[in-house]
Amino acid sequence: MDVSFCSNGNISYGDAMSDFKSQIARHRDKLNELHKRIHSAFKERDRSEAHKRRWEDACADFHGFRSEIDSHMDEVSLKGLSEDKQIRQFVFDFLSVDPIYFRS
């Protein structure tokens, strides 16, 4: 297998591969934003019905969030580090970004 390291730090397998790093970063940022909204709304949820709805909406938004990387995460869970170059590239990019978010 022809593996080479590009100058931008991405691993290339000799053909056009996706760069998942920006997708992973967007996923991390959005999940952290949604998680922060839950904690903020939680502190005020007992003040009124409107505050309780705000907290419930924040929870629903967090739990319902799906991003562009979720299908890749599902593939990794199902296939592991198979012979699929895209899966390996996603895993390498995920480890490179080292995203910190709820349950990462």
C-alpha positions in Angstrom: 0.0 0.0 0.0 1.3 3.4 -0.9 1.1 5.5 2.2 2.6 9.0 2.3 2.5 11.9 4.7 1.4 15.1 3.1 2.8 18.5 4.2 -0.5 19.4 6.0 -0.2 16.4 8.3 -2.9 14.3 6.5 -2.2 10.8 5.5 -2.7 10.0 1.9 -3.2 6.6 0.4 -2.2 7.4 -3.1 -5.7 8.5 -4.2 -8.1 11.3 -3.3 -9.2 10.8 0.3 -11.6 12.9 2.4 -10.2 15.2 5.0 -12.5 14.5 8.0 -10.8 16.9 10.4 -13.0 19.9 9.7 -16.1 17.7 10.0 -14.9 16.3 13.3 -14.2 19.8 14.6 -17.7 21.0 13.6 -19.2 18.0 15.3 -17.2 18.7 18.5 -18.1 22.4 18.5 -21.8 21.8 18.0 -22.1 19.1 20.6 -20.3 21.2 23.1 -22.6 24.1 22.3 -25.7 21.9 22.8 -24.3 20.5 26.0 -23.6 23.9 27.4 -27.2 25.0 26.5 -28.6 22.1 28.6 -26.5 23.1 31.6 -27.5 26.7 31.3 -31.2 25.9 31.0 -31.0 23.3 33.8 -30.1 26.0 36.3 -33.3 27.9 35.6 -35.8 25.1 34.7 -37.8 25.4 38.0 -38.4 29.1 37.6 -41.4 28.8 35.2 -43.0 26.6 32.5 -41.2 28.6 29.9 -37.9 27.9 31.5 -38.7 24.2 31.8 -39.6 24.1 28.1 -36.3 25.8 27.3 -34.5 23.1 29.2 -36.6 20.3 27.6 -35.9 21.8 24.1 -32.2 22.0 24.8 -32.2 18.3 25.9 -34.2 17.3 22.8 -31.8 19.3 20.5 -28.8 17.6 22.1 -30.2 14.1 21.9 -31.5 14.5 18.4 -28.3 16.0 17.0 -26.9 14.0 14.1 -23.9 15.3 12.2 -22.0 14.5 9.1 -19.6 12.2 11.0 -22.2 10.0 12.6 -22.4 7.7 9.6 -18.6 7.3 9.8 -18.7 6.6 13.5 -21.4 3.9 12.8 -19.2 2.3 10.1 -16.2 2.2 12.5 -18.4 0.5 15.1 -19.6 -2.0 12.6 -16.5 -2.7 10.6 -13.6 -1.7 12.9 -10.4 -0.9 11.1 -11.1 -3.0 8.1 -9.5 -2.8 4.7 -11.7 0.3 3.9 -9.3 3.2 3.4 -12.0 5.8 4.1 -12.7 4.3 7.5 -9.0 4.3 8.4 -8.6 7.9 7.2 -11.6 8.9 9.4 -10.1 7.1 12.4 -6.7 8.7 11.9 -8.2 12.1 11.5 -10.4 11.6 14.6 -7.4 10.7 16.6 -5.4 13.6 15.2 -8.1 16.1 16.1 -8.6 14.5 19.5 -12.0 16.1 20.0 -13.2 16.5 23.6 -17.0 16.5 23.9 -19.6 14.6 25.9 -18.9 10.8 25.6 -16.1 11.3 23.1 
